[in-house]
Amino acid sequence: MQRSNAGDVTYDDPWYDALASGWGESAEATGAAEAPSRRPGRDAVPAADVYLEVQRSAAFQEVRRRYRRFVVPGVLAFLVWYVAYVVTATTAPGLMAHPVAGAVNVGMLAGLGQFLTTFLLTWAYVRHARLRRDRAALELRWDTQELARGRGGAV
């Protein structure tokens, strides 16, 4: 955080300053004029170079690998479970109408199981992110900010 001349606090974040489109493209290729630096006089590295360096780093690849190792199997398992529920409900209505206890039938239990599965998968995702990715991503972001400010870093 830096104080501006007006006395208000400005948010000094290289991620916030970068445009979402055109990452890694040169200004000549996109036809865009290069934006002036917000911090003249500092030896800051251009944001596009920082982002490309971070994207190619082993730490970033590790965070992405951990993300994919959880999300891909989780999404596939949930989709298989959901499709099995829909297909069973349409092809075997007698099975789904089979009573379990009073007015509760197999279809109702499977439908409630969809909600339960959604909540459990969300809880597991948040837990996995907190335990396996958040710290590494925070360290990566810190190093990226240091690189963008021109101070080096561990990336």
N, C-alpha and C positions, 0 to 999 in steps of 0.2 A: 504494500500500500504506500502510496506517495501522496503528499500534500501538493495541491496545485496552488497557483498564485492567488486564487480567489479564497483560499482557506478550506475549501471542501476536500474531501478525500476521494481520490481517483483509484480505481481498481487496476493494478498493474499486472496484467495476465497475458502472456503471449498467445494463449489459446483463444482468448476473447478477441484479440486484435486481428487474427487471421480470418480470411474469407473461407467459407466452406467449399466453394467451387474452385477448381483449378489447382488443387494441391499438386505440387511437383512440376507444374508447367512453368516455363519461363514467361516473362512478360512479353517477349517478342512473339511467342507462339500464340498467346491468347489475344494479343493486340491491346492489352491493358497497360496503362501507365503504372509505374511502380509508385506505391504510396510512400509519402515521406515518413521517416522514422519519428515516432513519438518522443524518443529520447535522444536528441542530437548530442553528439560529443561522446557517446558511449561506443565501445567496440562491440556492438550487438551483431550477432549472426543473423542473416535473413531468415525469416520464419519458415519459408518453404524448405530451406536447407536443413533447418533443425528438425522439422517434421519428417523429412525423408530419412535423415540419420537415425531418428528415433524409431521409425517404422522398420528399418533394417536391423536394428539392434537386437541382440539376443534376449534382453530383458523384455522387450515388447513382444517378441515372438513367443516367449514363455507365457506371458499373460494371455495372449491369444490362444495358445495351445491349451492352457488350463480351462479357458472359457469354452472352447469347442469340445473338450473332453467331457464336460458336463452337459452342455446344451444339446448337442447332437443326439446322444442316446436318450436324453430326457424327452426331447420333442418327438423322436421316433416312437418311443414307448407310449407316450400319451396319444399320438395320432392312431397307433394300432388299437389301443384301448377304445378310443372314441369311435373309430370306424367299425370295430367289432360290435359295439353297443348299437350303432345305427343299423348295421346289416342284420344283426339278430332281431332287432325290433321290427324290421320290415319283412324279414323272411320267415321268422318263427314267432308270430304273435301269440301262439298258444303257449310257448315256453315263457314268454315275457308276462303272460297273464296268469301264470301258475301262482296260486296263493301261497304265501310263506307264513304269515300270521295275521289272521283277521282280514282286513281290507288291504293289507300290504302284500304286494306281489313282487315277483322277480324284477319286472321292469322298473318299478319304483325304487327298489334297492340299487339296481344298476344305475339309474339316473342320479340318485343321491351319491352313489360312488363316483360319478363324474365330478360332482362338486367337491367331494372329499379329496379326490385325486388332484384336482386343481389347487386346492389349498396346500396339500402336502408337497406338491411339486414347487409351488411358490416358496414355501418355507425352506425346502431343500436348496433351492437356487440361492436364496438370500444367505443361508448358512454357508454354502460353498463359496460364494463371493466374499463373504466376510473373512472366512478362514484361509482361503487359498489364493485370492486375487487382489483384494483391496489394498493390502500392505505393499505388494509389489507394484501395483498401479500407482499408488501414492508416491512411492520412491521414484518411479519412472517419471511421473509428472514433475516432481521436485527437480530431478536432473534435467528435464526438458526446459524448465524455466531458467535454470542456471545456464544452460547452453544458449538459450535465447538472449540472455543478458550478457553473454560473452565471457562468462567466468569459468567455462569448462564444466565438467561433470563426470559422472561415472558411467554414462550411457555407452 
